[in-house]
């Protein structure tokens, strides 16, 4: 039996106190992160500097004692490894060269040609597997094919993923070829993270909720299932967390549909509903509103207790329903942890 609480929850154990980590726990809300990012020079330089990426991954573990550390990287490093141009505009976010026609797709590298470019990420994992406290679980991750494709097609984040939906409607063959390439590359990327020392991997499908009807099954569920099936064949002991954000009532049955050990929940569903409809099938992760990390106070304590109580009868990993935001107060994170752990 492992002494790592997150691995126990992922194996289906109901624990008296849920293990805790936060999406984007290494990030701009922490002054130590901002200092290290300034030392790196820019965001991408930080992602590819293995020593500094490991350092920012470790910072929230030192400060808060979370039960898991999540590798510091970005979902768009994979399209860059496939040959897309990637840069970040200060205050606006990522920009990529776009894939909107066959010529753009044909210029991409094969799925198995990403590893040299991503080798600094694997080195970050190796450093962390040596340096993390023995009780802390190391989580690797990648973006889901649909979500990554939305950025590659639009060249940036968009409010409605409109360009990706348009390409899907106008050139289904090209769209599906891009998803297929991303699915294959993601399998290799996550497998290499596991070989480097990741103990759990998470698939982030941030824009799954914008897929409607059969498209949700075909372009959110099927690629995630394919990734999970192949990873389980290669690494049967490694748990997988799936996060199809915005799934709403479609969260029901996703443990079986994807084959994941845990379904991560956004804050669009209540914890009570999730206990009745999703947790019955296995471990769930979530799902406090990240805005409570900004506002704090009694509402934070009350809603934290609500999530814990609602999900206390089955395997649960406490997390936010979305990543912590740059304007969050580090003191509120500590208040959340103390509320859960009874400090």
Number of C-alpha atoms within 10 A of each C-alpha: 5 8 11 15 21 28 22 19 23 25 16 18 16 19 17 13 15 23 24 23 25 25 17 20 26 24 21 17 19 19 12 17 22 15 12 17 21 12 12 17 10 13 15 16 14 22 23 22 16 22 16 20 28 27 21 24 26 25 20 23 20 11 12 15 18 19 22 27 29 26 26 26 21 14 17 21 23 22 23 20 21 21 19 22 15 19 15 14 8 9 6 9 10 15 18 20 19 19 25 19 13 14 9 14 18 11 12 18 17 15 20 15 15 21 18 11 15 18 16 17 28 25 20 26 29 19 18 25 19 10 12 18 17 10 15 19 23 23 22 28 25 22 22 29 27 31 24 24 24 24 24 26 25 20 20 18 18 13 7 11 20 14 17 22 16 14 20 15 11 11 13 13 13 17 24 17 13 22 21 17 19 24 22 18 25 27 22 20 24 23 21 19 27 24 14 19 20 25 19 24 24 23 25 23 23 19 22 23 15 19 18 11 8 9 14 18 16 14 20 24 21 16 22 28 19 16 25 26 17 15 22 17 9 13 14 10 12 17 21 24 25 28 26 27 21 20 24 16 13 13 20 18 17 22 22 12 14 23 21 25 23 29 31 26 28 26 17 14 16 16 24 15 13 22 22 13 14 24 24 16 20 24 27 30 29 26 27 27 19 21 17 22 25 19 14 17 13 10 11 23 18 12 16 23 16 16 21 22 13 16 27 16 14 21 27 33 31 25 26 26 23 21 16 25 17 13 13 19 17 16 12 18 20 16 18 24 21 13 16 20 13 8 9
